[in-house]
Amino acid sequence: MFPRDIALTVFDRVVADPPSHVIEAAGELCRERGVDALLSIVGGSSLHTAKLVVYLSKAPGILAKRRRGEDLDKDELLTLTAFDDDID
């Protein structure tokens, strides 16, 4: 069903309420490895980190820009769709 040459990259440095350098490191890893998709297992900080990494993988330095109070250009952002996993 799937090609046998799929590479798996694991980022296991997410902590509760991760500081920006942890999130930026995950984004950098995605860029370096050419990651095509993200899978976040469990919710909370790992899910929130994954959502930010979606942005960082395409727009490095975006967190530093926001910390400096700079506005973001819409072209720097990706569309993100999220689903609540608590659906009855």
N, C-alpha and C positions, 0 to 999 in steps of 0.2 A: 504494500500500500504506500509506504513512504520510501524515498530514496535511502540507500544505506550510507550515503556520505553526508548525512546531516551532522553538523558539529553542535555540541552542547556546551554552553558556557554558563557556569554557575557563579553568581555573586552572592556570597554568604556573609557579608559584613554589615547587613542592615541591623540596626539596634532600635530600641524604642525611641521614638521622637528623634530620628537620625539628624545629626548636624549636616549642614550643607556640604561639607567636604566629603562625606560618605556618599551622598546623592551624586555629587559631581564625579566621584571616582567610578560609580556605576555607569554613568553616562559616557565617561571616557573609555571604559572597557567595551561598551557597546560599539563605539566608533572604531576602536582599534581592531575589534574582531569582526566588524561588519555584520553585526547582529540584525536579523530580519524581523524577529518577533520576541515579545516578552511574555513570560508566564510568571505570575505571582502566586505563590502557594500560601494559603492562609490570608487573612486580611490585616487590618490595622496598618502598622508602619510599613510592612513589606508592600502592601497594595498602594499606599500613598507614595512610597518611593518609586515604585514601578510607573505610576502615572507621571511623576516628574521626569523620570528617565526617558519617557517617550519624547518629551520636549528637549531634554539635554542631548539626546542622541542626534538630533538635527540642528540644534542651536546651542553650541557650547558657549559658556560664559553668560547665559541668560540669568542665572541666579545672582552673579556679581553685578550685572546691570541693574537688577531690581534692588539690590542692597544699596547701590549708589543713588537710588531714587529715580533712575532713568526710565522713561516710558519704553515699552516694547513695540516694535513694529509688528503689525499683524502678520507680515510675511515670515516672521521668525517663529511663529507658533503653529502647531499642528492641531487639527481637530481631534478632540478626544471624546469618545462616547463611553459612558460608564453605566453599568446595570447593577441595581441593588440585588444582592443574592438572597434577600429575605422576602421573596415573593410567595404569597400564599397560593 
